[in-house]
Amino acid sequence: MENFLKRFHRGIYPILIILFILLLDKVFLVERSWIQTAVAIAVAYVLSPRKKIVQTQTGERKQLTWIFLKKPIFLD
């Protein structure tokens, strides 16, 4: 799972948007497409992984944190 996230962390955000648009369309039957899109983008942004640069003893490292992970993943 860690290697998958290291390679494809950029693709999680668009996948979450599509998932939430489909969920709002099929399950909650939201009629207006602009409301669907706005809600899907907002929820996907909150649930998507965050990449930040942290300072360590060895220098700066890129770190990936996500609400569903217990420990951060270092990208480099």
N, C-alpha and C positions, 0 to 999 in steps of 0.2 A: 504494500500500500504506500509506503514511504517513497519508493522509487517512482511509482506512478504519479504521485503528487509532485515530485521534483520535476518530472518531465512535462506534465500537462496542467500545471497550476493556472496557467493563463486561460485555459479552456473551460474551467469550472464555472466562471461567471456567466458566459453566454449559455451554457447548458442549463444553469439554474433559471435564467430568464425564460428560456423556452419551456422548461418544466412548469414554471409557475403560470405562464400564459395558458398552457394547456389545462392546467389544474383549474384555473379561474373560469375557463371556457366550458369545460366538460362537467366539473363537479359543482361549482357555485353558480353557473349559468349567468355570468356577467355579460350583459348585452353590449355595452359601449366598449369599443376597442381601445380608446385612449385611456380609459380607466383601467382596463386590463393591463395595458402596457406599463402605465405609471406604477401601479401596485406591484407588478412583477419585477420591474427594475429596482424598486425600493427594497423589496424583500430579498432579492438576489444580492444586492449590494451589502445588506446587513449580514447575510449568511455566507458571503464569499470569503476566501482566504485572504489574509493581509500579508504583504511583503514589506519588511522594513529592514533598515541597516542598523546593526547594533555594534557597539564598540566593545571588543574583547581585548585580552592581553596580547593576542597575536595580531591585532589590527581590526579593521572593519570586516564584518561578515553579513551576508544577506540571510535573513531569517524569515521563515514562513510560519505564520500562526493561523489557526482556524478554530472556530468554536467547537468543532467536533473532534479535535485532537487534544490529547493531554499534554504532550510535550511539543515544543517547536521543532521544526525541521530546518536545518541549515542547508542552503542551496549551493554554497561553494566550499 
